[in-house]
Amino acid sequence: MNFYPKKRRKPGPSKNDEKVQRARQAEAQTRAAGTLATRLPGLARLEVRLTFKAANGVILAEDGLTLAAGDSFQLDADCPGACGVGRFDFAPALAEAISRGQDSGAVELACREPLYGGGGAPCACAARAEFSVRRA
């Protein structure tokens, strides 16, 4: 006769509870971000083209995004570089550039997270957001 010990339950919340909590946090973050019309009055549309480059200049990813006046003004992206945990938040930089009166331009950010595996050097992945605005 075989003896199988009882399976020990993991202490803490279940996977489903964690999933629900992440969804609630994402929804709260979207609500806190506000809409394009509330953050930047007078804009009808914002078009953003994202380009992510590695430290050696290789393009890792490209993406495009169009926001209407009623859409959430949430412009952040995960770093596709070697760090594995970096994030780029374009919203403050774009809001500042647009509030200065620029109708088109670019914003560049760099990932400063340490490389995956505990290396001392930063990730150095660069992100460029080229934007154009259509005013109401």
C-alpha positions as CSV (number, residue, x, y, z in Angstrom):
1,M,0.0,0.0,0.0
2,N,1.4,3.4,-1.0
3,F,1.3,6.4,1.3
4,Y,0.8,9.8,-0.2
5,P,1.1,12.8,2.1
6,K,-1.6,15.4,2.0
7,K,-0.9,18.3,-0.3
8,R,0.0,21.4,1.6
9,R,-1.9,24.5,0.7
10,K,0.0,27.6,-0.2
11,P,-0.5,30.3,2.5
12,G,-1.9,33.5,1.2
13,P,-4.4,34.4,-1.5
14,S,-5.3,32.0,-4.3
15,K,-4.2,32.6,-7.9
16,N,-7.7,33.8,-8.7
17,D,-7.7,36.3,-5.9
18,E,-4.4,37.7,-7.1
19,K,-5.8,38.0,-10.6
20,V,-8.8,39.9,-9.4
21,Q,-6.6,42.2,-7.3
22,R,-4.4,43.0,-10.3
23,A,-7.5,43.7,-12.4
24,R,-8.8,46.1,-9.7
25,Q,-5.4,47.9,-9.5
26,A,-5.3,48.3,-13.2
27,E,-8.8,49.7,-13.3
28,A,-8.0,52.1,-10.4
29,Q,-4.8,53.2,-12.2
30,T,-6.8,53.9,-15.4
31,R,-9.4,56.0,-13.5
32,A,-6.6,57.9,-11.7
33,A,-4.9,58.7,-15.1
34,G,-7.9,60.7,-16.3
35,T,-8.9,61.2,-19.9
36,L,-7.0,63.0,-22.6
37,A,-9.6,65.8,-22.5
38,T,-9.3,66.3,-18.8
39,R,-5.5,66.2,-18.7
40,L,-4.9,68.2,-21.8
41,P,-7.9,70.4,-22.6
42,G,-8.3,71.4,-26.2
43,L,-7.0,68.2,-27.8
44,A,-9.1,66.1,-30.0
45,R,-6.6,63.4,-30.9
46,L,-3.1,62.3,-29.9
47,E,-1.1,59.9,-32.1
48,V,2.0,58.3,-30.6
49,R,4.6,56.1,-32.3
50,L,6.8,54.1,-29.9
51,T,10.2,52.7,-30.8
52,F,12.3,50.7,-28.4
53,K,16.1,50.3,-29.1
54,A,18.7,48.2,-27.3
55,A,22.0,49.8,-26.2
56,N,23.7,48.7,-29.4
57,G,21.0,50.4,-31.6
58,V,19.0,47.4,-32.6
59,I,15.3,48.0,-32.7
60,L,13.5,45.7,-30.2
61,A,9.9,46.8,-30.8
62,E,7.7,49.4,-32.5
63,D,4.1,50.2,-31.8
64,G,1.6,52.9,-32.6
65,L,-1.2,54.3,-30.5
66,T,-4.0,56.8,-31.2
67,L,-5.9,58.4,-28.3
68,A,-9.2,60.2,-28.7
69,A,-10.4,62.9,-26.3
70,G,-12.4,60.4,-24.2
71,D,-9.7,57.8,-23.9
72,S,-7.6,57.2,-20.8
73,F,-4.3,59.2,-20.8
74,Q,-2.2,56.3,-19.7
75,L,1.0,55.9,-21.8
76,D,3.3,53.4,-20.2
77,A,5.1,50.3,-21.5
78,D,7.2,47.5,-20.3
79,C,10.9,47.6,-21.2
80,P,11.6,44.9,-23.8
81,G,15.3,45.0,-22.9
82,A,17.5,42.6,-20.9
83,C,16.5,43.9,-17.5
84,G,13.0,42.2,-17.5
85,V,11.4,44.6,-15.0
86,G,11.8,48.1,-16.4
87,R,8.9,50.4,-17.3
88,F,8.6,53.5,-19.4
89,D,6.0,56.2,-18.4
90,F,5.5,58.6,-21.3
91,A,2.5,60.5,-19.9
92,P,4.3,63.2,-17.9
93,A,6.9,63.9,-20.6
94,L,4.3,64.1,-23.3
95,A,2.0,66.2,-21.2
96,E,4.8,68.7,-20.6
97,A,5.8,68.9,-24.2
98,I,2.2,69.4,-25.4
99,S,1.4,72.0,-22.7
100,R,4.4,74.0,-23.9
101,G,2.5,74.3,-27.3
102,Q,4.3,71.6,-29.3
103,D,1.9,70.0,-31.9
104,S,4.5,67.4,-32.9
105,G,7.8,66.2,-31.6
106,A,9.6,63.4,-29.8
107,V,10.4,62.3,-26.2
108,E,13.2,59.9,-25.3
109,L,13.5,57.9,-22.1
110,A,16.1,55.4,-21.0
111,C,15.7,52.4,-18.8
112,R,17.9,52.5,-15.7
113,E,17.1,49.2,-14.2
114,P,20.0,46.8,-13.6
115,L,20.4,44.0,-16.1
116,Y,18.7,40.6,-15.4
117,G,21.0,38.4,-13.3
118,G,22.2,41.1,-11.0
119,G,24.8,42.8,-13.2
120,G,26.0,46.2,-12.1
121,A,25.4,47.9,-15.5
122,P,22.0,49.4,-16.3
123,C,19.8,48.0,-19.0
124,A,20.2,51.2,-21.2
125,C,17.3,50.3,-23.4
126,A,16.1,53.5,-25.0
127,A,12.5,54.4,-25.8
128,R,11.4,57.1,-28.2
129,A,7.8,58.4,-28.4
130,E,7.1,60.5,-31.5
131,F,3.8,62.3,-31.2
132,S,1.5,64.5,-33.2
133,V,-1.6,66.4,-31.9
134,R,-4.8,67.4,-33.5
135,R,-6.4,70.2,-31.6
136,A,-10.2,70.6,-31.1
